[in-house]
Amino acid sequence: KKSTKRVPTFGKLLRTSKIKLDNKLKNKQFKQQSVARKYRKEQKKLREAIRSTIARKPFPLEEPKKKVGGKWEEEEEEDALPLDMMDEDDLQLMEDLAQKASFLTRDLSSDEPVHVKKRKHESVIEKYEKVPRRMQTEPEKELIHLLPIKDKGGIIPQTMEKPVLNVAEGEEEETEEMEEAEDFNPEPVPVLSPEEMAAQRRQKLQERKIHIAALASAILSEPDNNIKKLKELRAMLMEQDPNVAVIVRKLVMVSLMEIFKDIAPSYKIRPLTEAEKATKVKKETQKLREFEEGLVSQYKFYLENLEQTIKDWKQRKLKKSNVISLKAYKGLAEIAVKCLCELLVALPHFNFHNNIIVLIVPLMNDTSKMISQLCCEAVKNLFKQDKLGYASLGVVKVISGLVKGRNYNVRPEVLKVFLHLRIKEVELQKDAEDVAPKKKFMTYREKRKNLSRMQRKWKKAEERLERELLEAEASESKEKKLKLHTETLNIVFVTYFRILKRAQKSPLLPAVLEGLARFAHLINVEFFDDLVVVLHSLIASGSLSYRESLHCVLSAFHILSGQGDVLNIDPMKFYTHLYKTLFSLHAGGANEDIEIVLECLNVMFAKRRKKVSLQRALAFLKRLSTLALHVLPNSSIGILATNRVLMQTFRKMDLLLDNESQGSGVYLPELDEPEHCNAQNTALWELHLLKRHYHPTVQKFASHLIAGAPTEGSGALPLDLSQRTAAELFEAYSMRGMTFNPPVEPVTPRRKDTFSRTDSFIDDELNKQLQQHISETAAHQPLDFAKHLKEFSLS
């Protein structure tokens, strides 16, 4: 058939590029080669098929006889039957069958007919049964394959038999070795003395320490290249030598903890996706990936080992192959808990931090006081250093679930850790105008309308600079931080409200009230009315201790001093309760509650000064001055500092520095109502007693208040006292160390006045009388006490 493809013209060839022509030529040659290769393959397959067909063709067992002159050659055989004894028909049949291969190759022992067809679905078992058996009389010889030989016919494989050693000689050698082993009796292990055992133990322990130090230093020097040595170091956690197992495992735990703290990156390592694994990267990137993958893997196994150690100790379970006693497991568990606490605080950003939280939080409620304190301190430190709020939110969620799951049967310390949360502000409900998104940057139309061309240019550069600064700073946005803090505080309040509602007699109530006092200014306004009613009912019930009632008062005033200003709630009952219970404080007990009292007074008077009457302020000033007489020095200083604030905040407080009464009535100190006790008709005589106090700082404050608490002049306080709050002064002059701050000068004991025999007076007459009196008293005359009675009876 004639090809219809047109031959390109010369002009077209000229216009075609050289590269295109070369590509066309290469494609043409490739097609030709592929066609030729395909043809050769087909020919090769055909030849192989013909060869296999020839090989499978059945050959007769005997060669057919040659026909000579129209007759078959007859071979004389001794055992052949004479043909004259056979019929002609039988002879003809035998001759015809002899020409067929099936007749010659047929198994004569078979009973099946000659022309029976093969079964299409012959079973495998029947085929296997038809295979003839042969006994393996000789062992198969092992062959060694040599290099093949290639000739015209193809490749000829070459093999040789593997030389076999003489079995008899080998058996003889084995028997000799067995006899020698039987003749050799191992020497008994020498019994070591206690000193030798201690020396051997010290030597083993020193070797393990050197090995641990070598591995740790190698990992810290080059973490990228020696990350595999972490596995070797972690394997030492399974030390099996019973003499040094406990100490070695403790050392390895602490060493691995310090190593992970040093080499862990400041970001979370995520697993690679399949697409990222398939892509080719640089050697440095691949090396970094291998390091991160190995680090995360070993860190995970390490945490699992610590977890298993703690679980085994909690369940009092020992493994069969364990070489450590149950008593020693407690020390291992304590070290494991310490390591987890360190990692919780040091690596809050790294992988598996939530898993560590889930392990640590239940241990805060552990029966062991030491482990509980360790976990609580770790959580407190985490709260203090958590600036963003991610870690705090995770811990608060787990604690809330623990309290609810244990049906509020947990230690109060578990809830007291909430007091260390770094939450100062949250998202509050705003009006619709405030919620509407504000435009950060001006639109293009506003710029064209309000700004000139040069101003628009400067504005654009300024906005670009702001974006670059935000990217360089890489700090979390304030909105995101507020959102996290809000979610955290909501969970805290849900836990508090559940306990207030369902478990008011629980030992957790003091911690709840303290927490409400700490975060009351951040509570939603919707809960204010109900919460104030609950707090007052708790105080009125009388089942609370003095400290708990102070927390109730503090919570109520925190609520009312913040957003609660808009509510119409009268806190007079809380003022009355505090005024009535102030004299519960004295120097005979610990003055730890004074700090809460000072905080309550600050919220009640300093922050609500516009809503406090003068009569109430005068009554509290008088009672606080009386209280300062019978408390410890640091408490007196805090109370006098509060009195100073009251005198400077409210006018006409100097009425109490005057002896004259300012109204009708008499001061009633036993009355529990501050509004009706007539405090304006008394005076602060307690200040004159405090002016002669043994503590120098109390003397300074008393003199300052007597002068009217001036801010400048001779009666003013020094700056180190005037610039501190009452709570700070209470802590600064604390007597926890059983010492005074500053030291109090010792008072010399008073001696009775004695007169010497010499002249003691300048006046001569007085001196003579004195001498005469001394001489008269020197003579011991008997005293007669009934002398005057006798004189009276005689008269």
MARZA-846888 format. One line per 3 residues: for each residue x, y, z of C-alpha. Coordinates in nm, 3 decimals, decimal comma. Layout:
N
X/Y/Z ~ ...
This chain:
795
0,000/0,000/0,000 ~ 0,135/0,339/-0,095 ~ 0,209/0,572/0,191
-0,013/0,878/0,202 ~ 0,231/1,077/0,413 ~ 0,358/1,377/0,226
0,725/1,439/0,196 ~ 0,816/1,779/0,343 ~ 0,922/2,037/0,092
1,265/2,195/0,088 ~ 1,128/2,526/0,211 ~ 0,962/2,359/0,505
1,282/2,180/0,589 ~ 1,465/2,511/0,587 ~ 1,209/2,658/0,828
1,237/2,357/1,061 ~ 1,495/2,397/1,337 ~ 1,789/2,164/1,368
1,681/2,048/1,712 ~ 1,341/1,945/1,581 ~ 1,499/1,751/1,296
1,730/1,574/1,538 ~ 1,436/1,481/1,756 ~ 1,246/1,346/1,457
1,546/1,136/1,357 ~ 1,588/1,000/1,706 ~ 1,218/0,911/1,727
1,237/0,732/1,394 ~ 1,542/0,532/1,497 ~ 1,382/0,446/1,832
1,069/0,317/1,656 ~ 1,277/0,104/1,421 ~ 1,475/-0,041/1,707
1,163/-0,117/1,907 ~ 1,000/-0,290/1,606 ~ 1,314/-0,496/1,546
1,334/-0,585/1,914 ~ 0,972/-0,691/1,912 ~ 1,024/-0,905/1,601
1,324/-1,077/1,759 ~ 1,126/-1,154/2,072 ~ 0,844/-1,307/1,871
1,090/-1,524/1,671 ~ 1,258/-1,638/1,991 ~ 0,923/-1,736/2,147
0,834/-1,929/1,828 ~ 1,160/-2,126/1,834 ~ 1,115/-2,210/2,202
0,761/-2,334/2,133 ~ 0,884/-2,561/1,853 ~ 1,157/-2,705/2,074
0,918/-2,777/2,355 ~ 0,673/-2,947/2,116 ~ 0,946/-3,172/1,978
1,059/-3,262/2,328 ~ 0,704/-3,359/2,432 ~ 0,641/-3,582/2,120
0,609/-3,954/2,227 ~ 0,862/-4,193/2,075 ~ 0,794/-4,565/2,034
0,973/-4,804/2,266 ~ 1,092/-5,012/1,967 ~ 1,192/-4,903/1,621
0,948/-5,009/1,353 ~ 1,063/-5,288/1,133 ~ 1,190/-5,202/0,789
1,003/-5,331/0,489 ~ 1,224/-5,523/0,249 ~ 1,071/-5,628/-0,080
0,720/-5,583/0,041 ~ 0,783/-5,790/0,356 ~ 0,866/-5,688/0,706
1,201/-5,798/0,843 ~ 1,155/-6,056/1,108 ~ 1,383/-6,076/1,400
1,425/-6,416/1,531 ~ 1,360/-6,437/1,893 ~ 1,371/-6,741/2,106
1,058/-6,661/2,300 ~ 0,847/-6,533/2,005 ~ 0,532/-6,725/1,924
0,503/-6,874/1,577 ~ 0,276/-6,674/1,351 ~ 0,105/-6,982/1,220
-0,058/-7,024/1,558 ~ -0,237/-6,680/1,522 ~ -0,537/-6,604/1,315
-0,504/-6,372/1,021 ~ -0,746/-6,123/1,174 ~ -0,544/-6,104/1,496
-0,222/-6,064/1,309 ~ -0,364/-5,784/1,102 ~ -0,484/-5,606/1,418
-0,145/-5,631/1,581 ~ 0,025/-5,492/1,274 ~ -0,215/-5,199/1,262
-0,172/-5,119/1,632 ~ 0,204/-5,137/1,606 ~ 0,200/-4,830/1,385
0,039/-4,621/1,663 ~ 0,256/-4,465/1,940 ~ -0,022/-4,486/2,194
-0,021/-4,857/2,179 ~ 0,355/-4,881/2,228 ~ 0,380/-4,621/2,506
0,069/-4,729/2,695 ~ 0,093/-4,857/3,048 ~ 0,000/-5,221/2,997
-0,074/-5,267/3,368 ~ -0,364/-5,023/3,342 ~ -0,718/-5,158/3,311
-0,851/-4,848/3,135 ~ -0,943/-4,867/2,769 ~ -0,695/-4,743/2,513
-0,889/-4,451/2,373 ~ -1,021/-4,321/2,701 ~ -1,009/-3,938/2,718
-0,818/-3,749/2,992 ~ -1,036/-3,610/3,265 ~ -1,042/-3,236/3,266
-1,094/-3,204/3,641 ~ -0,857/-3,467/3,773 ~ -0,790/-3,410/4,141
-0,447/-3,312/4,269 ~ -0,440/-3,599/4,516 ~ -0,495/-3,859/4,241
-0,214/-3,706/4,036 ~ 0,016/-3,718/4,338 ~ -0,077/-4,079/4,407
0,015/-4,177/4,051 ~ 0,368/-4,045/4,090 ~ 0,603/-4,344/4,146
0,777/-4,364/4,483 ~ 1,147/-4,395/4,523 ~ 1,342/-4,441/4,840
1,623/-4,201/4,916 ~ 1,900/-4,445/4,971 ~ 2,179/-4,193/4,956
2,186/-3,848/5,113 ~ 2,162/-3,558/4,874 ~ 2,499/-3,414/4,795
2,551/-3,044/4,848 ~ 2,666/-2,864/4,534 ~ 2,881/-2,556/4,499
2,785/-2,338/4,200 ~ 3,085/-2,226/3,994 ~ 3,116/-1,971/3,718
2,926/-2,090/3,406 ~ 3,083/-2,160/3,065 ~ 2,942/-2,005/2,748
2,967/-2,175/2,408 ~ 2,777/-2,172/2,083 ~ 2,493/-2,370/2,226
2,442/-2,136/2,521 ~ 2,541/-2,109/2,884 ~ 2,656/-2,429/3,057
2,631/-2,417/3,437 ~ 2,924/-2,558/3,632 ~ 2,895/-2,720/3,975
3,103/-2,933/4,206 ~ 3,026/-3,145/4,509 ~ 3,093/-2,996/4,849
3,362/-3,197/5,028 ~ 3,221/-3,389/5,325 ~ 3,429/-3,445/5,634
3,469/-3,790/5,767 ~ 3,176/-3,846/5,999 ~ 3,355/-4,102/6,203
3,643/-3,869/6,276 ~ 3,402/-3,589/6,374 ~ 3,216/-3,822/6,609
3,542/-3,932/6,766 ~ 3,645/-3,570/6,824 ~ 3,307/-3,490/6,977
3,329/-3,786/7,212 ~ 3,677/-3,678/7,315 ~ 3,555/-3,325/7,389
3,265/-3,464/7,590 ~ 3,499/-3,680/7,793 ~ 3,726/-3,382/7,857
3,428/-3,173/7,965 ~ 3,319/-3,448/8,201 ~ 3,667/-3,476/8,345
3,683/-3,094/8,395 ~ 3,516/-2,991/8,718 ~ 3,449/-2,611/8,749
3,604/-2,455/9,051 ~ 3,351/-2,336/9,311 ~ 3,288/-1,959/9,332
3,476/-1,820/9,625 ~ 3,266/-1,683/9,907 ~ 3,331/-1,308/9,949
3,344/-1,128/10,277 ~ 3,116/-0,824/10,336 ~ 3,411/-0,587/10,282
3,499/-0,752/9,951 ~ 3,135/-0,743/9,839 ~ 3,112/-0,372/9,924
3,435/-0,303/9,732 ~ 3,309/-0,502/9,434 ~ 2,981/-0,310/9,443
3,163/0,024/9,455 ~ 3,374/-0,079/9,158 ~ 3,071/-0,181/8,952
2,892/0,138/9,045 ~ 3,191/0,349/8,946 ~ 3,208/0,174/8,609
2,840/0,240/8,544 ~ 2,878/0,605/8,644 ~ 3,170/0,653/8,407
2,974/0,487/8,127 ~ 2,669/0,708/8,190 ~ 2,886/1,021/8,200
3,062/0,924/7,875 ~ 2,735/0,866/7,691 ~ 2,577/1,186/7,826
2,878/1,402/7,735 ~ 2,891/1,253/7,385 ~ 2,520/1,324/7,330
2,543/1,680/7,460 ~ 2,855/1,760/7,256 ~ 2,708/1,645/6,922
2,336/1,567/6,950 ~ 2,290/1,532/6,573 ~ 2,553/1,262/6,530
2,510/1,078/6,860 ~ 2,133/1,059/6,883 ~ 2,157/0,677/6,865
2,346/0,674/7,194 ~ 2,025/0,784/7,365 ~ 1,896/0,433/7,302
2,205/0,283/7,462 ~ 2,167/0,510/7,765 ~ 1,795/0,437/7,790
1,870/0,063/7,784 ~ 2,048/0,108/8,117 ~ 1,708/0,173/8,274
1,673/-0,206/8,263 ~ 1,989/-0,273/8,466 ~ 1,976/-0,634/8,588
2,262/-0,645/8,836 ~ 2,083/-0,659/9,175 ~ 2,376/-0,498/9,356
2,364/-0,168/9,164 ~ 2,029/-0,179/8,982 ~ 1,846/0,077/9,197
2,118/0,344/9,196 ~ 2,199/0,297/8,826 ~ 1,836/0,333/8,724
1,797/0,649/8,931 ~ 2,112/0,798/8,779 ~ 1,998/0,713/8,426
1,654/0,869/8,487 ~ 1,802/1,196/8,605 ~ 2,070/1,199/8,332
1,816/1,146/8,055 ~ 1,593/1,417/8,201 ~ 1,878/1,670/8,195
1,979/1,563/7,843 ~ 1,628/1,610/7,706 ~ 1,604/1,951/7,875
1,926/2,057/7,699 ~ 1,885/1,915/7,348 ~ 1,508/1,955/7,300
1,432/2,233/7,048 ~ 1,214/2,531/7,131 ~ 0,933/2,412/6,903
0,704/2,114/6,871 ~ 0,815/1,846/6,625 ~ 0,533/1,724/6,402
0,537/1,395/6,208 ~ 0,618/1,416/5,836 ~ 0,345/1,355/5,581
0,379/1,096/5,305 ~ 0,434/1,367/5,046 ~ 0,714/1,521/5,253
0,880/1,183/5,297 ~ 0,869/1,118/4,924 ~ 1,030/1,449/4,824
1,406/1,476/4,792 ~ 1,574/1,722/5,028 ~ 1,924/1,838/5,107
2,161/1,637/5,322 ~ 2,139/1,891/5,603 ~ 1,760/1,880/5,598
1,758/1,501/5,593 ~ 2,004/1,491/5,882 ~ 1,784/1,731/6,082
1,478/1,517/6,009 ~ 1,653/1,204/6,129 ~ 1,765/1,381/6,446
1,414/1,508/6,522 ~ 1,256/1,170/6,451 ~ 1,508/0,991/6,676
1,469/1,250/6,952 ~ 1,089/1,225/6,959 ~ 1,105/0,845/6,952
1,351/0,818/7,241 ~ 1,165/1,086/7,440 ~ 0,844/0,889/7,400
1,006/0,563/7,516 ~ 1,162/0,744/7,813 ~ 0,826/0,882/7,925
0,672/0,536/7,888 ~ 0,943/0,391/8,113 ~ 0,874/0,656/8,379
0,501/0,593/8,355 ~ 0,547/0,218/8,388 ~ 0,769/0,263/8,693
0,502/0,474/8,866 ~ 0,224/0,230/8,772 ~ 0,417/-0,070/8,902
0,473/0,107/9,232 ~ 0,108/0,215/9,261 ~ -0,018/-0,135/9,183
0,245/-0,298/9,410 ~ 0,331/-0,521/9,117 ~ 0,669/-0,675/9,041
0,773/-0,854/8,723 ~ 0,914/-1,206/8,739 ~ 1,248/-1,100/8,593
1,274/-0,795/8,815 ~ 1,578/-0,760/9,038 ~ 1,443/-0,472/9,251
1,247/-0,522/9,569 ~ 0,909/-0,366/9,628 ~ 1,052/-0,140/9,898
1,314/0,000/9,660 ~ 1,046/0,067/9,399 ~ 0,915/0,358/9,606
1,245/0,543/9,569 ~ 1,243/0,476/9,194 ~ 0,886/0,604/9,167
0,975/0,925/9,353 ~ 1,266/0,992/9,117 ~ 1,037/0,922/8,820
0,782/1,173/8,955 ~ 1,056/1,435/9,005 ~ 1,174/1,386/8,647
0,820/1,424/8,514 ~ 0,769/1,741/8,720 ~ 1,092/1,890/8,585
0,993/1,811/8,227 ~ 0,643/1,953/8,286 ~ 0,790/2,290/8,383
1,095/2,298/8,152 ~ 0,936/2,174/7,825 ~ 0,577/2,306/7,807
0,614/2,361/7,431 ~ 0,755/2,020/7,337 ~ 0,584/1,697/7,232
0,383/1,482/7,474 ~ 0,332/1,769/7,722 ~ -0,038/1,686/7,754
0,056/1,326/7,835 ~ 0,279/1,449/8,118 ~ -0,010/1,661/8,250
-0,238/1,357/8,253 ~ 0,025/1,170/8,456 ~ 0,104/1,450/8,704
-0,245/1,582/8,792 ~ -0,379/1,257/8,950 ~ -0,059/1,236/9,157
-0,149/1,574/9,315 ~ -0,413/1,380/9,508 ~ -0,176/1,097/9,604
-0,176/0,958/9,956 ~ 0,198/1,018/9,981 ~ 0,244/1,374/10,105
0,586/1,409/9,943 ~ 0,468/1,313/9,594 ~ 0,157/1,529/9,629
0,367/1,834/9,725 ~ 0,609/1,771/9,436 ~ 0,327/1,764/9,181
0,147/2,066/9,331 ~ 0,467/2,273/9,329 ~ 0,536/2,176/8,968
0,186/2,284/8,861 ~ 0,222/2,614/9,052 ~ 0,553/2,687/8,879
0,397/2,603/8,544 ~ 0,111/2,848/8,609 ~ 0,354/3,122/8,715
0,571/3,100/8,403 ~ 0,296/3,034/8,148 ~ 0,254/3,363/7,964
0,036/3,245/7,676 ~ -0,210/3,018/7,855 ~ -0,198/2,696/7,651
-0,038/2,483/7,923 ~ -0,255/2,637/8,197 ~ -0,570/2,558/8,004
-0,467/2,193/7,966 ~ -0,390/2,154/8,336 ~ -0,714/2,324/8,447
-0,920/2,093/8,223 ~ -0,760/1,781/8,371 ~ -0,800/1,909/8,731
-1,167/1,989/8,674 ~ -1,225/1,640/8,535 ~ -1,038/1,486/8,830
-1,249/1,675/9,089 ~ -1,572/1,580/8,917 ~ -1,463/1,218/8,862
-1,364/1,170/9,227 ~ -1,696/1,319/9,341 ~ -1,518/1,616/9,508
-1,319/1,379/9,729 ~ -0,977/1,533/9,666 ~ -0,718/1,717/9,871
-0,773/2,096/9,912 ~ -0,421/2,156/9,774 ~ -0,546/2,041/9,433
-0,781/2,341/9,412 ~ -0,541/2,584/9,577 ~ -0,310/2,568/9,275
-0,574/2,773/9,087 ~ -0,467/3,074/9,296 ~ -0,138/3,088/9,103
-0,297/3,134/8,761 ~ -0,168/3,439/8,573 ~ -0,510/3,574/8,480
-0,569/3,944/8,526 ~ -0,826/4,020/8,258 ~ -1,074/3,827/8,047
-1,317/3,894/7,765 ~ -1,622/4,061/7,910 ~ -1,962/4,092/7,749
-1,971/4,416/7,556 ~ -2,236/4,623/7,390 ~ -2,318/4,581/7,025
-2,115/4,889/6,937 ~ -1,805/4,752/7,108 ~ -1,847/4,407/6,957
-1,860/4,546/6,602 ~ -1,522/4,505/6,431 ~ -1,322/4,822/6,414
-1,131/4,912/6,102 ~ -0,765/4,902/6,166 ~ -0,644/5,065/5,848
-0,801/5,328/5,627 ~ -0,955/5,216/5,300 ~ -0,829/5,340/4,965
-1,124/5,575/4,919 ~ -1,078/5,726/5,264 ~ -0,712/5,785/5,191
-0,793/5,954/4,859 ~ -1,056/6,167/5,026 ~ -0,875/6,271/5,346
-0,503/6,249/5,269 ~ -0,276/6,413/5,020 ~ -0,047/6,217/4,792
0,253/6,257/5,020 ~ 0,046/6,163/5,327 ~ -0,082/5,851/5,152
0,277/5,753/5,073 ~ 0,384/5,798/5,436 ~ 0,075/5,614/5,559
0,153/5,316/5,336 ~ 0,514/5,301/5,459 ~ 0,397/5,325/5,820
0,150/5,038/5,782 ~ 0,415/4,821/5,617 ~ 0,657/4,894/5,903
0,394/4,801/6,162 ~ 0,333/4,467/5,994 ~ 0,706/4,392/5,983
0,743/4,478/6,351 ~ 0,458/4,246/6,443 ~ 0,614/3,964/6,243
0,957/4,024/6,397 ~ 0,814/4,034/6,748 ~ 0,629/3,703/6,690
0,413/3,760/7,000 ~ 0,065/3,624/7,050 ~ -0,214/3,861/6,981
-0,394/4,006/7,280 ~ -0,729/3,878/7,156 ~ -0,603/3,519/7,141
-0,452/3,547/7,488 ~ -0,775/3,689/7,631 ~ -0,970/3,409/7,469
-0,751/3,142/7,631 ~ -0,771/3,314/7,971 ~ -1,148/3,340/7,944
-1,185/2,971/7,864 ~ -0,953/2,879/8,151 ~ -1,139/3,095/8,404
-1,477/2,960/8,292 ~ -1,363/2,607/8,376 ~ -1,233/2,727/8,715
-1,564/2,896/8,801 ~ -1,764/2,593/8,688 ~ -1,562/2,382/8,934
-1,614/2,638/9,215 ~ -1,988/2,671/9,156 ~ -2,035/2,293/9,150
-1,874/2,265/9,494 ~ -2,078/2,558/9,632 ~ -2,396/2,397/9,506
-2,340/2,029/9,590 ~ -2,065/2,003/9,850 ~ -2,095/2,293/10,093
-1,970/2,079/10,382 ~ -1,672/1,956/10,186 ~ -1,315/2,035/10,305
-1,273/2,198/9,964 ~ -1,494/2,493/10,065 ~ -1,208/2,707/10,208
-1,011/2,666/9,886 ~ -1,322/2,754/9,684 ~ -1,391/3,068/9,888
-1,027/3,172/9,863 ~ -1,039/3,123/9,487 ~ -1,360/3,324/9,456
-1,198/3,606/9,653 ~ -0,901/3,590/9,415 ~ -1,098/3,598/9,088
-1,430/3,754/9,196 ~ -1,369/4,071/8,993 ~ -1,363/3,860/8,676
-1,698/3,685/8,730 ~ -1,981/3,754/8,488 ~ -2,235/4,011/8,613
-2,521/3,764/8,566 ~ -2,402/3,556/8,862 ~ -2,353/3,846/9,107
-2,692/3,845/9,280 ~ -2,703/3,470/9,335 ~ -2,341/3,456/9,445
-2,378/3,733/9,705 ~ -2,686/3,557/9,847 ~ -2,496/3,227/9,871
-2,201/3,393/10,045 ~ -2,424/3,564/10,303 ~ -2,611/3,240/10,371
-2,280/3,063/10,432 ~ -2,176/3,330/10,684 ~ -2,515/3,324/10,857
-2,509/2,944/10,886 ~ -2,227/2,966/11,143 ~ -2,060/2,650/11,013
-1,761/2,833/10,867 ~ -1,434/2,900/11,041 ~ -1,312/3,255/11,093
-1,077/3,237/10,794 ~ -1,352/3,102/10,567 ~ -1,591/3,378/10,673
-1,320/3,635/10,594 ~ -1,288/3,484/10,245 ~ -1,665/3,517/10,201
-1,648/3,886/10,297 ~ -1,353/3,944/10,068 ~ -1,528/3,770/9,775
-1,843/3,975/9,823 ~ -1,655/4,306/9,825 ~ -1,446/4,208/9,523
-1,769/4,144/9,337 ~ -1,925/4,472/9,447 ~ -1,617/4,685/9,386
-1,578/4,590/9,021 ~ -1,864/4,546/8,779 ~ -2,100/4,513/9,075
-2,098/4,890/9,126 ~ -2,404/4,913/8,904 ~ -2,600/4,666/9,117
-2,828/4,781/9,397 ~ -2,690/4,555/9,672 ~ -2,641/4,673/10,032
-2,322/4,521/10,181 ~ -2,397/4,647/10,536 ~ -2,429/4,290/10,668
-2,072/4,216/10,558 ~ -1,944/4,534/10,728 ~ -2,124/4,433/11,047
-1,983/4,078/11,038 ~ -1,624/4,199/11,002 ~ -1,666/4,467/11,273
-1,814/4,210/11,511 ~ -1,541/3,949/11,459 ~ -1,230/4,171/11,467
-1,157/4,088/11,831 ~ -1,119/3,721/11,738 ~ -0,760/3,811/11,657
-0,505/3,824/11,936 ~ -0,137/3,764/12,005 ~ -0,204/3,423/12,156
-0,262/3,264/11,814 ~ -0,112/3,280/11,469 ~ -0,182/3,610/11,298
-0,206/3,467/10,946 ~ -0,566/3,588/10,918 ~ -0,454/3,948/10,968
-0,340/3,958/10,605 ~ -0,693/3,874/10,483 ~ -0,840/4,132/10,724
-0,609/4,401/10,585 ~ -0,710/4,311/10,231 ~ -1,078/4,323/10,327
-1,035/4,668/10,486 ~ -0,857/4,795/10,176 ~ -1,144/4,683/9,950
-1,415/4,798/10,191 ~ -1,285/5,153/10,253 ~ -1,020/5,254/10,001
-1,199/5,129/9,688 ~ -1,553/5,215/9,812 ~ -1,474/5,539/9,997
-1,758/5,727/9,826 ~ -2,014/5,477/9,958 ~ -1,894/5,461/10,321
-2,038/5,690/10,587 ~ -1,822/5,884/10,836 ~ -1,978/5,707/11,135
-1,878/5,367/10,994 ~ -1,522/5,481/10,924 ~ -1,484/5,629/11,277
-1,612/5,306/11,438 ~ -1,362/5,092/11,242 ~ -1,076/5,332/11,319
-1,147/5,313/11,694 ~ -1,181/4,932/11,697 ~ -0,866/4,880/11,489
-0,669/5,102/11,727 ~ -0,789/4,891/12,019 ~ -0,700/4,572/11,828
-0,345/4,697/11,767 ~ -0,279/4,677/12,144 ~ -0,303/4,299/12,173
-0,159/4,154/11,850 ~ 0,195/4,080/11,739 ~ 0,420/4,369/11,625
0,392/4,302/11,252 ~ 0,011/4,286/11,283 ~ 0,014/4,615/11,480
0,219/4,779/11,205 ~ -0,024/4,658/10,936 ~ -0,327/4,781/11,135
-0,170/5,122/11,203 ~ -0,086/5,154/10,833 ~ -0,455/5,090/10,758
-0,553/5,355/11,014 ~ -0,319/5,597/10,839 ~ -0,501/5,532/10,508
-0,838/5,586/10,679 ~ -0,728/5,917/10,832 ~ -0,594/6,040/10,496
-0,894/5,917/10,295 ~ -1,181/6,045/10,511 ~ -1,206/6,401/10,636
-1,284/6,488/10,997 ~ -1,116/6,169/11,121 ~ -0,905/6,390/11,349
-1,217/6,418/11,571 ~ -1,086/6,118/11,759 ~ -0,762/6,301/11,842
-0,961/6,550/12,059 ~ -1,087/6,474/12,410 ~ -1,410/6,671/12,369
-1,720/6,487/12,250 ~ -1,864/6,588/11,915 ~ -2,228/6,494/11,960
-2,494/6,342/12,179 ~ -2,462/5,998/12,323 ~ -2,189/5,786/12,473
-1,949/5,556/12,290 ~ -2,071/5,197/12,317 ~ -1,773/4,967/12,240
-1,976/4,651/12,309 ~ -2,230/4,733/12,035 ~ -2,180/4,533/11,714
-2,335/4,792/11,483 ~ -2,066/5,035/11,357 ~ -2,326/5,290/11,250
-2,484/5,325/11,596 ~ -2,197/5,290/11,845 ~ -2,133/5,671/11,869
-1,764/5,642/11,786 ~ -1,739/6,022/11,741 ~ -1,767/6,066/12,119
-1,447/5,884/12,206 ~ -1,074/5,941/12,157 ~ -0,778/5,734/12,033
-0,610/5,698/12,374 ~ -0,459/5,370/12,249 ~ -0,207/5,566/12,042
-0,038/5,699/12,358 ~ 0,012/5,342/12,478 ~ 0,144/5,233/12,138
0,385/5,527/12,145 ~ 0,566/5,347/12,428 ~ 0,563/5,011/12,246
0,879/4,798/12,258 ~ 0,895/4,780/11,877 ~ 1,051/5,095/11,725
0,841/5,085/11,405 ~ 0,518/5,070/11,607 ~ 0,639/5,376/11,800
0,697/5,565/11,474 ~ 0,349/5,486/11,341 ~ 0,183/5,583/11,673
0,365/5,919/11,684 ~ 0,275/5,978/11,320 ~ -0,097/5,916/11,383
-0,100/6,134/11,695 ~ 0,034/6,417/11,480 ~ -0,263/6,371/11,241
-0,090/6,149/10,979 ~ 0,079/6,435/10,789 ~ 0,236/6,366/10,448
0,525/6,605/10,504 ~ 0,695/6,781/10,785 ~ 0,847/6,663/11,110
0,563/6,423/11,184 ~ 0,576/6,249/10,843 ~ 0,690/5,888/10,804
1,012/5,793/10,622 ~ 0,973/5,686/10,259 ~ 1,042/5,317/10,324
0,730/5,309/10,545 ~ 0,499/5,556/10,375 ~ 0,527/5,404/10,025
0,439/5,050/10,128 ~ 0,092/4,905/10,163 ~ -0,037/4,752/10,485
-0,001/4,397/10,350 ~ 0,359/4,461/10,242 ~ 0,448/4,600/10,584
0,285/4,299/10,750 ~ 0,507/4,064/10,546 ~ 0,820/4,277/10,583
0,806/4,277/10,964 ~ 0,695/3,916/10,995 ~ 0,814/3,718/11,299
0,823/3,373/11,138 ~ 1,193/3,343/11,223 ~ 1,114/3,416/11,590
1,318/3,737/11,569 ~ 1,226/4,106/11,572 ~ 1,276/4,313/11,262
1,453/4,543/11,337 ~ 1,609/4,397/11,654 ~ 1,463/4,534/11,979
1,714/4,668/12,227 ~ 1,720/4,473/12,556 ~ 1,573/4,654/12,856
1,802/4,680/13,161 ~ 1,634/4,549/13,478 ~ 1,539/4,807/13,734
1,721/4,806/14,071 ~ 1,601/4,939/14,405 ~ 1,742/5,283/14,493
1,989/5,273/14,782 ~ 2,144/5,568/14,971 ~ 2,508/5,573/15,058
2,635/5,681/15,401 ~ 2,795/5,987/15,245 ~ 2,620/6,311/15,195
2,357/6,258/14,933 ~ 2,183/6,591/14,949 ~ 2,317/6,941/14,921
2,079/7,080/15,185 ~ 2,247/7,039/15,526 ~ 1,926/7,025/15,727
1,777/6,756/15,511 ~ 2,102/6,568/15,528 ~ 2,099/6,579/15,911
1,744/6,448/15,929 ~ 1,840/6,166/15,692 ~ 2,139/6,068/15,901
1,930/6,076/16,217 ~ 1,667/5,854/16,060 ~ 1,930/5,604/15,945
2,082/5,587/16,293 ~ 1,743/5,528/16,452 ~ 1,648/5,250/16,210
1,990/5,094/16,255 ~ 1,892/4,994/16,612 ~ 1,659/4,697/16,579
1,377/4,781/16,814 ~ 1,086/4,537/16,846 ~ 0,780/4,647/16,662
0,455/4,671/16,854 ~ 0,162/4,681/16,614 ~ -0,097/4,703/16,895
0,059/5,011/17,053 ~ -0,203/5,250/16,928 ~ -0,479/5,016/17,047
-0,331/5,016/17,396 ~ -0,310/5,396/17,404 ~ -0,669/5,415/17,288
-0,787/5,180/17,567 ~ -0,597/5,377/17,838 ~ -0,748/5,702/17,734
